[in-house]
Amino acid sequence: MEMAYATGTIELTSSGAAYVVRGAGLDDIYIRQGSTGLSFGGDRVKVLVYPQKAGKKFEGEVVEVVSRARSRYVGEVQPHAQGAFILTDGRKVGRDFFVPKQYLGTAQGGQMVVLEFVEWTDAERAPVGKVVEILGERGEHETEIHAIMEEFGLPWNFPAEVEAEAARIPLVLDPLEIARRRDLRTTLTFTIDPVDAKDFDDALSIRPLQDGLWEVGVHIADVTYYVRPGTLLEQEAVERATSVYLVDRVVPMLPEILSNQVCSLRPREDKFTFSAIFAMDESGAVHDRWFGRTVIHSDRRFAYEEAQAVLEGDEDPLASELRLMDRMAKALRTQRMNDGAIAFDRAEVKFRLDANNQPIGAYVKEAKDSNKLIEEFMLLANR
């Protein structure tokens, strides 16, 4: 009888069994404990599929690893006479590693390490790895955060050559480039962000027009002016794809000189932006629009809580403008809902940390009018 084979990605279960996910509407293949071969969780594998019994799910066994999902793994050092075992997350990896003395370096028992896969030739024995980085003592905050980042492929440093390229970016705006852009530096402009934010990548502006209309600007930092195609900065940004926000830090897509300085719309600084400019009335109706490259000057940085207090009645030099934009935002939201938009409002859990970044409490972050104000104008700019 001709053998049946299939390929897919192996996903482990806590029991030691696994499923090979084939995708494209095909049924998963169940792999019993002991039949996963030389595979780790996430690997792409070839499976020998057993003849299917009536009413039963597909079953099989792994016969080949087509490609590894990764080459680096994180685990805890457990000393052994000939070296050490590295204890990994069983459900995600599936096996602990053995590291011979010559591959152990200075790693000690109880430390968390990063190891590089070396070889695995016998499913009855542990795969062999080599320690390439010591993260620190298990249970320590920095160690555990770095272990999480390594596990999910999140880099915590930029390559030196990328940092060097970023350092060569001029901090002063080019007058010739300013002349090519729409100059909005005299228009009232402000940002609203979390109180602990360091990168301010969007801003709003407002000024009166004739006939009861208002010019409302939605601005984002013009990163494309600084990160050019073919540069190391662009290659690194493509590799990272996005900034990742952890509980106590941000893993940025761009070096800090860009994300927190050059491309951050900080108050009282001129910045290059890409803008959506709308002529609107107070009911939120859009009468005209323009999109293009601009230069702005943020007059004020609000925290969400600060802006919310103004919306609720606190006195502020920008109170009338904030409250007007809040009314416009609410009108825009009402119109969106009437047009059939779906609201994905959900509770977001946040943590309070002490000076050592240890969690001391948790709370539910509430989306208030100041949050929704920003949200509505960002949605308007992307229609």
PLY file of the C-alpha trace (Angstrom):
ply
format ascii 1.0
element vertex 383
property float x
property float y
property float z
element edge 382
property int vertex1
property int vertex2
end_header
0.00 0.00 0.00
1.33 3.45 -0.93
2.32 5.55 2.05
0.57 8.91 2.59
2.63 11.90 3.67
1.79 15.46 4.63
3.67 18.56 5.76
2.75 21.21 8.28
3.75 23.04 11.45
3.94 21.03 14.65
2.24 22.43 17.74
2.90 20.71 21.06
0.46 20.09 23.91
1.13 19.94 27.65
0.69 16.14 27.58
3.63 15.64 25.20
1.41 14.86 22.23
1.15 17.26 19.30
-0.84 18.37 16.29
0.55 19.09 12.85
-1.33 22.03 11.40
-1.60 21.87 7.61
-3.71 24.96 7.06
-5.82 25.79 3.98
-8.90 24.07 5.41
-7.15 20.72 5.89
-7.65 18.75 9.09
-4.85 18.75 11.65
-2.93 15.52 12.17
-2.67 14.15 15.71
0.79 12.99 16.81
1.00 10.76 19.87
3.62 11.32 22.56
6.85 9.67 21.45
6.07 10.07 17.75
7.25 13.66 17.31
10.67 12.53 16.09
13.45 15.13 16.11
11.10 18.11 16.02
10.68 21.09 18.30
7.48 23.09 18.66
6.95 25.36 15.67
9.11 23.35 13.25
7.84 22.52 9.78
7.71 18.74 9.53
6.90 15.87 7.21
4.42 13.37 8.62
3.61 9.78 7.76
-0.19 9.75 7.90
-1.76 6.51 9.15
-4.82 5.08 7.38
-7.81 6.91 8.81
-10.28 4.89 10.85
-13.98 5.61 10.43
-15.07 8.49 12.62
-11.55 9.09 13.90
-9.23 12.04 13.40
-6.10 11.87 11.30
-3.08 10.43 13.10
0.53 10.05 12.11
4.18 10.31 13.10
6.91 12.80 12.28
9.47 11.32 9.88
11.43 14.43 8.89
12.09 17.99 9.97
11.71 20.12 6.86
12.87 23.35 8.52
13.52 24.61 12.02
11.35 27.40 13.38
14.34 28.84 15.20
17.95 28.15 16.11
18.10 29.88 19.52
16.33 28.76 22.67
16.03 29.99 26.25
16.24 27.86 29.37
17.55 27.38 32.90
20.90 25.74 33.60
20.78 22.48 35.57
24.36 21.27 36.23
25.44 17.76 35.18
28.73 15.90 35.55
29.47 16.17 31.81
28.11 19.70 31.37
24.53 20.83 31.97
20.97 20.33 30.92
19.07 23.44 29.83
15.45 23.23 30.96
13.15 24.83 28.40
9.44 25.58 28.22
8.20 22.05 27.51
5.01 23.02 25.71
6.71 25.46 23.34
9.97 23.61 22.68
9.22 20.02 23.63
12.70 18.98 24.77
15.39 20.04 27.21
18.89 20.46 25.80
22.21 18.99 26.83
25.23 21.28 26.74
28.68 19.63 26.96
31.28 21.34 29.16
33.12 22.79 26.16
29.92 24.57 25.10
28.87 25.75 28.56
31.19 28.73 29.02
30.80 30.39 32.42
27.11 29.56 32.85
26.16 28.43 36.36
23.28 26.44 37.80
20.09 28.46 38.20
20.97 30.96 35.51
18.83 31.64 32.46
20.76 31.35 29.22
20.34 31.58 25.47
21.66 28.58 23.59
22.28 27.86 19.94
21.06 24.55 18.54
24.00 22.33 17.50
22.65 18.91 16.58
20.08 16.23 17.34
20.50 12.79 15.84
18.72 10.47 18.27
15.18 11.04 19.55
16.01 8.94 22.62
18.69 11.44 23.68
18.60 15.16 24.36
19.41 17.60 21.56
22.79 19.31 21.90
23.18 23.06 22.25
25.82 25.70 22.93
25.40 28.57 25.40
25.82 31.87 23.55
24.51 34.32 26.14
23.91 34.40 29.89
20.78 36.37 30.78
21.12 36.28 34.58
19.62 34.60 37.62
16.19 33.07 37.21
13.47 35.12 38.88
15.24 38.46 38.54
13.18 41.04 36.69
15.66 41.94 33.95
16.51 38.28 33.40
12.89 37.27 32.94
12.10 40.20 30.63
15.12 39.45 28.45
14.13 35.77 28.38
10.67 36.73 27.11
12.16 39.04 24.51
14.56 36.35 23.29
11.80 33.73 23.18
9.68 35.93 20.92
12.58 37.18 18.84
12.48 40.74 20.18
15.91 42.39 20.02
16.80 44.66 22.94
19.68 46.42 21.17
20.30 47.84 17.71
23.36 46.76 15.72
26.23 49.24 16.10
26.19 50.09 12.40
22.46 50.96 12.58
23.03 53.20 15.61
25.92 54.86 13.77
23.75 55.57 10.74
21.03 57.03 12.98
23.59 59.23 14.76
24.46 60.88 11.44
20.91 62.20 10.99
20.93 66.01 11.37
18.95 67.37 14.32
18.34 70.75 12.64
15.70 70.94 9.90
16.94 71.68 6.39
15.69 75.16 5.29
15.40 73.95 1.69
13.13 71.09 2.77
11.05 73.47 4.89
10.48 75.62 1.80
9.11 72.58 -0.09
6.47 71.88 2.56
3.25 73.47 3.72
4.28 75.55 6.72
1.88 75.14 9.66
4.21 76.33 12.41
1.98 79.28 13.35
-1.15 77.09 13.62
-2.12 76.04 17.15
-0.87 72.45 17.51
-0.80 70.00 20.41
-0.26 66.34 21.28
-2.21 64.07 23.64
-0.39 60.95 24.84
0.03 58.70 27.89
1.68 60.48 30.81
4.80 58.29 30.55
5.14 58.49 26.75
8.52 59.46 25.30
7.67 59.27 21.61
4.98 61.64 20.38
4.26 60.48 16.84
0.95 62.24 16.18
-0.49 65.69 16.76
-3.62 67.75 16.14
-3.96 71.35 15.06
-6.87 73.76 14.72
-7.48 77.29 13.44
-10.60 79.22 12.40
-11.52 79.73 8.75
-14.23 81.86 7.19
-17.95 81.05 7.09
-17.94 79.21 10.42
-15.48 76.55 9.29
-12.40 75.28 11.10
-9.16 73.93 9.72
-8.33 70.73 11.61
-4.98 69.07 11.02
-4.03 65.48 11.81
-0.26 65.08 11.74
2.13 62.15 12.00
5.91 62.29 12.09
7.34 62.04 8.57
9.67 59.11 9.19
10.16 58.58 5.45
12.20 61.79 5.24
14.83 60.26 7.55
14.57 56.53 6.84
15.38 56.18 3.15
15.03 53.06 0.98
18.10 50.83 0.93
19.61 52.18 4.15
20.54 50.10 7.19
17.83 51.94 9.12
15.19 50.84 6.63
16.43 47.24 6.64
16.32 47.13 10.45
12.84 48.71 10.53
11.54 46.17 8.01
13.03 43.35 10.09
11.38 44.61 13.29
8.13 45.63 11.55
6.68 47.41 14.58
7.41 48.73 18.05
6.44 46.29 20.80
5.08 47.63 24.09
5.85 45.51 27.15
4.69 46.28 30.68
7.80 48.24 31.64
9.47 49.16 28.34
9.18 49.59 24.61
11.09 47.55 22.05
11.28 50.25 19.36
11.22 49.79 15.60
13.68 52.67 15.19
16.70 53.78 17.26
15.92 56.14 20.11
17.44 59.18 18.39
14.65 58.79 15.80
11.72 57.50 17.85
12.21 59.73 20.90
13.96 62.74 19.38
14.10 63.51 15.64
10.66 62.01 14.81
9.01 62.81 18.14
6.61 65.76 17.92
7.89 67.32 21.10
6.57 70.70 22.26
8.30 73.89 21.15
10.24 72.15 18.37
9.82 72.35 14.58
9.17 68.92 13.02
8.62 67.43 9.59
5.24 65.71 9.33
2.78 64.18 6.92
-0.62 65.74 7.42
-4.29 65.39 6.65
-5.93 68.83 6.69
-9.72 69.16 6.87
-12.06 72.12 6.56
-14.86 71.21 9.00
-17.86 72.74 10.64
-18.72 72.26 14.30
-21.11 69.41 13.46
-18.16 67.36 12.19
-19.06 67.66 8.51
-16.00 67.77 6.23
-16.16 70.45 3.51
-12.68 70.03 2.06
-9.52 68.03 2.61
-5.82 68.10 1.73
-3.00 65.59 2.26
0.70 66.30 2.04
4.06 66.97 3.64
4.21 69.73 6.22
6.31 71.32 8.94
4.65 71.92 12.32
5.50 73.34 15.74
3.74 71.73 18.70
2.64 74.34 21.23
1.61 71.99 24.00
1.99 68.43 25.20
-1.06 67.04 27.05
-1.25 63.80 28.97
-4.59 62.03 28.47
-5.51 62.71 32.09
-4.67 66.39 31.70
-6.74 66.76 28.54
-9.61 64.87 30.15
-9.63 67.24 33.12
-9.93 70.19 30.71
-12.81 68.49 28.88
-14.52 68.03 32.25
-14.23 71.69 33.19
-10.70 72.56 34.31
-9.45 75.95 33.16
-6.73 75.97 30.53
-5.51 78.37 27.80
-6.50 75.76 25.19
-9.81 74.80 26.82
-12.05 76.23 24.08
-10.10 74.50 21.28
-10.00 71.16 23.10
-13.72 71.25 23.87
-14.56 72.23 20.29
-12.53 69.31 18.92
-14.19 67.02 21.46
-17.62 68.04 20.14
-16.44 67.42 16.57
-15.02 64.03 17.55
-18.30 63.00 19.17
-20.20 64.06 16.06
-17.80 62.03 13.88
-18.25 59.00 16.13
-22.04 59.27 16.05
-21.97 59.43 12.26
-19.64 56.40 12.06
-21.94 54.36 14.27
-24.98 55.40 12.24
-23.14 54.30 9.09
-22.67 50.80 10.51
-19.23 50.94 12.13
-18.40 48.29 14.73
-16.98 49.42 18.08
-14.26 47.21 19.52
-14.26 48.80 22.96
-12.63 46.44 25.42
-11.14 46.57 28.89
-7.35 46.90 28.96
-5.56 45.72 32.09
-2.57 47.83 33.16
-0.04 47.24 35.93
1.39 49.57 38.54
5.11 49.04 39.04
7.40 50.10 41.88
10.82 51.73 41.47
12.32 48.30 40.71
9.69 47.52 38.05
8.01 44.97 40.29
4.20 44.82 39.92
2.38 46.22 42.94
-1.13 46.45 41.54
-3.38 46.20 38.54
-6.19 48.33 37.19
-8.50 48.53 34.20
-7.63 51.35 31.84
-10.76 53.27 30.93
-11.08 54.88 27.49
-12.35 58.40 28.16
-13.26 61.29 25.89
-9.64 62.44 25.55
-8.70 59.00 24.19
-11.68 58.92 21.85
-10.93 62.44 20.59
-7.55 61.29 19.26
-9.05 58.05 17.95
-11.76 59.78 15.92
-9.44 62.19 14.16
-6.99 59.40 13.36
-9.85 57.41 11.86
-10.95 60.46 9.88
-7.44 60.85 8.45
-7.46 57.22 7.31
-10.85 57.15 5.58
0 1
1 2
2 3
3 4
4 5
5 6
6 7
7 8
8 9
9 10
10 11
11 12
12 13
13 14
14 15
15 16
16 17
17 18
18 19
19 20
20 21
21 22
22 23
23 24
24 25
25 26
26 27
27 28
28 29
29 30
30 31
31 32
32 33
33 34
34 35
35 36
36 37
37 38
38 39
39 40
40 41
41 42
42 43
43 44
44 45
45 46
46 47
47 48
48 49
49 50
50 51
51 52
52 53
53 54
54 55
55 56
56 57
57 58
58 59
59 60
60 61
61 62
62 63
63 64
64 65
65 66
66 67
67 68
68 69
69 70
70 71
71 72
72 73
73 74
74 75
75 76
76 77
77 78
78 79
79 80
80 81
81 82
82 83
83 84
84 85
85 86
86 87
87 88
88 89
89 90
90 91
91 92
92 93
93 94
94 95
95 96
96 97
97 98
98 99
99 100
100 101
101 102
102 103
103 104
104 105
105 106
106 107
107 108
108 109
109 110
110 111
111 112
112 113
113 114
114 115
115 116
116 117
117 118
118 119
119 120
120 121
121 122
122 123
123 124
124 125
125 126
126 127
127 128
128 129
129 130
130 131
131 132
132 133
133 134
134 135
135 136
136 137
137 138
138 139
139 140
140 141
141 142
142 143
143 144
144 145
145 146
146 147
147 148
148 149
149 150
150 151
151 152
152 153
153 154
154 155
155 156
156 157
157 158
158 159
159 160
160 161
161 162
162 163
163 164
164 165
165 166
166 167
167 168
168 169
169 170
170 171
171 172
172 173
173 174
174 175
175 176
176 177
177 178
178 179
179 180
180 181
181 182
182 183
183 184
184 185
185 186
186 187
187 188
188 189
189 190
190 191
191 192
192 193
193 194
194 195
195 196
196 197
197 198
198 199
199 200
200 201
201 202
202 203
203 204
204 205
205 206
206 207
207 208
208 209
209 210
210 211
211 212
212 213
213 214
214 215
215 216
216 217
217 218
218 219
219 220
220 221
221 222
222 223
223 224
224 225
225 226
226 227
227 228
228 229
229 230
230 231
231 232
232 233
233 234
234 235
235 236
236 237
237 238
238 239
239 240
240 241
241 242
242 243
243 244
244 245
245 246
246 247
247 248
248 249
249 250
250 251
251 252
252 253
253 254
254 255
255 256
256 257
257 258
258 259
259 260
260 261
261 262
262 263
263 264
264 265
265 266
266 267
267 268
268 269
269 270
270 271
271 272
272 273
273 274
274 275
275 276
276 277
277 278
278 279
279 280
280 281
281 282
282 283
283 284
284 285
285 286
286 287
287 288
288 289
289 290
290 291
291 292
292 293
293 294
294 295
295 296
296 297
297 298
298 299
299 300
300 301
301 302
302 303
303 304
304 305
305 306
306 307
307 308
308 309
309 310
310 311
311 312
312 313
313 314
314 315
315 316
316 317
317 318
318 319
319 320
320 321
321 322
322 323
323 324
324 325
325 326
326 327
327 328
328 329
329 330
330 331
331 332
332 333
333 334
334 335
335 336
336 337
337 338
338 339
339 340
340 341
341 342
342 343
343 344
344 345
345 346
346 347
347 348
348 349
349 350
350 351
351 352
352 353
353 354
354 355
355 356
356 357
357 358
358 359
359 360
360 361
361 362
362 363
363 364
364 365
365 366
366 367
367 368
368 369
369 370
370 371
371 372
372 373
373 374
374 375
375 376
376 377
377 378
378 379
379 380
380 381
381 382
